[in-house]
Amino acid sequence: MSTNEYMTAEELGIQNHLCLLPYGEETENGITNWTAEDLMPYQTYLVNGEPVDSMFGGLIFNPISGRKNHFLYPMYADFGVLPAKQDWKLALKRLFMDEYNLDAAASNTADGKKTDIWVTIPYPNLTQTKFGFLKGKWINFKTEEHRFLAMTWWIDQFLKKWKKFDRLHEKLTFQGFVWPRASVDGRDESLVRKVNAYIRIKGLLSLWLQQYGSAGCVEWRKFGFDATCTHPNFYGTAGPDYKWIVHSTIFAKYYHIGMQITFGKGHLYKENHLFDYLNYGVHNEYMNKSLLVFQFPNQTMRDIYENHPNEYACLYSFIKKDYEPIYPTAAFPS
């Protein structure tokens, strides 16, 4: 089914401009738990250190690891020890710590306002055969039944804690869960459908942050997701060039998908690559017409505010739909 329109936040009944926040031991940006000070440049636009306006409407808390060297984030799983039940519980515990993460987000939310909250579910890695004891069973992720049991157990535990911490509800709206992998291949298709059906029974939304061209990206609806946003795979120096932003917008419109915008630091990322994303947001209309998810690999918005004030100001104007293209960039040389 094609629509030739981007997916929007309005049709989902959520706030737009979501930002991905990795947390846990050994995150690439050094944040184990987010403080109110850490989150301030995400939730408010700062001028001379003072908040003057709102920024991102939603925050996605994305667990990277539990204990040190126990990676929940599937892309890092092969670089450490397979996470077990203890690590999943630690990722959950961190979300509800006093003065950190959810509590910090609530403290930064202005009176009369709400911040949307999303949470990524830990991924049940197929090679984990000794996850732990759960609901009368020793869990082995080689079986789909056990993988589903673990994911729904974690969802239920989160919702139980969310209900208990009702003081957060005045400032935060929990919207739903995010699938943990950027692709959905044959190993996960059935599991994804079952987990998304479970989330829907709970009256919540399921979001997928896919990669453009990844396994399953075209069939996102049949997996039961309520929404998905595609990553164009453009980093600046390595991998596909800026034309992939254009290709991904055509794809996103055709399949009714939102967009992702990345501003990273490191050898993968070329100077001014953010402006290619922002400029195309104007020229290809996703600034005004699309659900948008932002991520900032290897840096935080505090880093950007302090070291890249022009980019910080441009992100703000883009969120407010006032951004005007800046030249030159790789895609727009003059």
Secondary structure in CASP SS format (residue, H / E / C, confidence):
PFRMAT SS
TARGET T0000
AUTHOR 0000-0000-0000
METHOD secondary structure of the structure
MODEL  1
M C 1.00
S C 1.00
T C 1.00
N C 1.00
E C 1.00
Y C 1.00
M C 1.00
T C 1.00
A H 1.00
E H 1.00
E H 1.00
L H 1.00
G C 1.00
I C 1.00
Q C 1.00
N C 1.00
H C 1.00
L E 1.00
C E 1.00
L E 1.00
L E 1.00
P E 1.00
Y E 1.00
G C 1.00
E C 1.00
E C 1.00
T C 1.00
E C 1.00
N C 1.00
G C 1.00
I C 1.00
T C 1.00
N C 1.00
W C 1.00
T C 1.00
A H 1.00
E H 1.00
D H 1.00
L H 1.00
M H 1.00
P H 1.00
Y H 1.00
Q H 1.00
T E 1.00
Y E 1.00
L E 1.00
V E 1.00
N C 1.00
G C 1.00
E E 1.00
P E 1.00
V E 1.00
D E 1.00
S E 1.00
M C 1.00
F C 1.00
G C 1.00
G E 1.00
L E 1.00
I E 1.00
F E 1.00
N E 1.00
P E 1.00
I C 1.00
S E 1.00
G C 1.00
R C 1.00
K C 1.00
N C 1.00
H E 1.00
F E 1.00
L C 1.00
Y C 1.00
P H 1.00
M H 1.00
Y H 1.00
A H 1.00
D H 1.00
F H 1.00
G C 1.00
V E 1.00
L C 1.00
P C 1.00
A C 1.00
K H 1.00
Q H 1.00
D H 1.00
W H 1.00
K H 1.00
L H 1.00
A H 1.00
L H 1.00
K H 1.00
R H 1.00
L H 1.00
F C 1.00
M C 1.00
D C 1.00
E C 1.00
Y C 1.00
N C 1.00
L H 1.00
D H 1.00
A H 1.00
A H 1.00
A H 1.00
S H 1.00
N H 1.00
T C 1.00
A C 1.00
D C 1.00
G C 1.00
K C 1.00
K C 1.00
T E 1.00
D E 1.00
I E 1.00
W E 1.00
V E 1.00
T E 1.00
I C 1.00
P C 1.00
Y C 1.00
P C 1.00
N C 1.00
L C 1.00
T C 1.00
Q C 1.00
T C 1.00
K C 1.00
F C 1.00
G E 1.00
F E 1.00
L E 1.00
K C 1.00
G C 1.00
K E 1.00
W E 1.00
I E 1.00
N C 1.00
F C 1.00
K C 1.00
T C 1.00
E H 1.00
E H 1.00
H H 1.00
R H 1.00
F H 1.00
L H 1.00
A H 1.00
M H 1.00
T H 1.00
W H 1.00
W H 1.00
I H 1.00
D H 1.00
Q H 1.00
F H 1.00
L H 1.00
K H 1.00
K H 1.00
W H 1.00
K H 1.00
K H 1.00
F C 1.00
D H 1.00
R H 1.00
L H 1.00
H C 1.00
E C 1.00
K C 1.00
L E 1.00
T E 1.00
F E 1.00
Q E 1.00
G E 1.00
F E 1.00
V E 1.00
W E 1.00
P C 1.00
R C 1.00
A C 1.00
S C 1.00
V C 1.00
D C 1.00
G C 1.00
R C 1.00
D C 1.00
E H 1.00
S H 1.00
L H 1.00
V H 1.00
R H 1.00
K H 1.00
V H 1.00
N H 1.00
A H 1.00
Y H 1.00
I H 1.00
R H 1.00
I H 1.00
K C 1.00
G C 1.00
L C 1.00
L E 1.00
S E 1.00
L E 1.00
W E 1.00
L E 1.00
Q E 1.00
Q E 1.00
Y C 1.00
G C 1.00
S C 1.00
A C 1.00
G C 1.00
C C 1.00
V C 1.00
E C 1.00
W H 1.00
R H 1.00
K H 1.00
F H 1.00
G C 1.00
F C 1.00
D C 1.00
A E 1.00
T E 1.00
C E 1.00
T E 1.00
H E 1.00
P C 1.00
N C 1.00
F C 1.00
Y C 1.00
G E 1.00
T C 1.00
A C 1.00
G C 1.00
P C 1.00
D C 1.00
Y C 1.00
K H 1.00
W H 1.00
I H 1.00
V H 1.00
H H 1.00
S H 1.00
T H 1.00
I H 1.00
F H 1.00
A H 1.00
K H 1.00
Y H 1.00
Y H 1.00
H C 1.00
I C 1.00
G E 1.00
M E 1.00
Q E 1.00
I E 1.00
T E 1.00
F C 1.00
G C 1.00
K C 1.00
G C 1.00
H C 1.00
L C 1.00
Y E 1.00
K C 1.00
E C 1.00
N C 1.00
H H 1.00
L H 1.00
F H 1.00
D H 1.00
Y H 1.00
L H 1.00
N H 1.00
Y H 1.00
G H 1.00
V H 1.00
H H 1.00
N C 1.00
E C 1.00
Y H 1.00
M H 1.00
N H 1.00
K H 1.00
S C 1.00
L C 1.00
L E 1.00
V E 1.00
F E 1.00
Q E 1.00
F C 1.00
P C 1.00
N C 1.00
Q C 1.00
T C 1.00
M H 1.00
R H 1.00
D H 1.00
I H 1.00
Y H 1.00
E H 1.00
N H 1.00
H C 1.00
P H 1.00
N H 1.00
E H 1.00
Y H 1.00
A H 1.00
C H 1.00
L H 1.00
Y H 1.00
S H 1.00
F H 1.00
I H 1.00
K C 1.00
K C 1.00
D C 1.00
Y C 1.00
E C 1.00
P C 1.00
I C 1.00
Y C 1.00
P C 1.00
T C 1.00
A C 1.00
A C 1.00
F C 1.00
P C 1.00
S C 1.00
END
